Amino acid sequence: MSGSDYYKVREGDIVTQKGASWEGSLGYLAKPGYIVSNKHVLPDVGARVIHRTEPWKNGVEIGTVVKTVKWRNPSFLDIILYILTGRPLQGNKVDASLVRLDSNISVEQAFNLPAAIVEPKVGARMYKRGRSTGETTGTVTADSVDVWVDMGGGQRLLFTDVYRFDCRTLPGDSGGPNYTDEGIVGITFAGPESGEYGFGIKAKNIAEVFGLG
């Protein structure tokens, strides 16, 4: 296939699931021919993934969701035991789906940085790309925290071992790649309404759950 036959995308570009009424961001290339984003952006195995160059414009199909994660919602009993005995609540480490790209898709890295998967380190310079805020730069401010997140539809889930950063983050940035100077630390998945900071799902945990190690 010649270079002119490829359809080019870039990590952090706009994506959605075919037929969906929302948009998010394309993550990093997990291995040749496969890329990740958030489960809450691309929730359904078998769904076609649409790439867009502008918000809400017509797009191009670039691949298919082949794997996603199952979330655990703490039960009432879990919460009672936590209150009475301090037993830790079982949360979710990963909000991610794996996409198999079509054979004519070429992926450009978001940043000219190492593609190795690395742990986030407090104080490290972080580079983020996403649909709503574009390219932003900030700092990793926490390397492992627990956070409750409103996933919509009345579902509120506990996520554990996520990292926090001070890059500006808005709805639509979800799923986009996060890098430090050492490599890929993960993907954006949540943030406050103010947009002053955000949280990321660790690439290490995504690799583990999808068997990408």
Helices and strands as residue ranges (DSSP letters): G 3-5, E 7-10, E 14-17, E 24-25, E 29-31, E 34-37, E 48-52, E 60-68, H 76-85, E 97-101, E 105-108, E 125-130, E 134-152, E 155-165, E 177-180, E 183-190, E 198-202, H 203-210
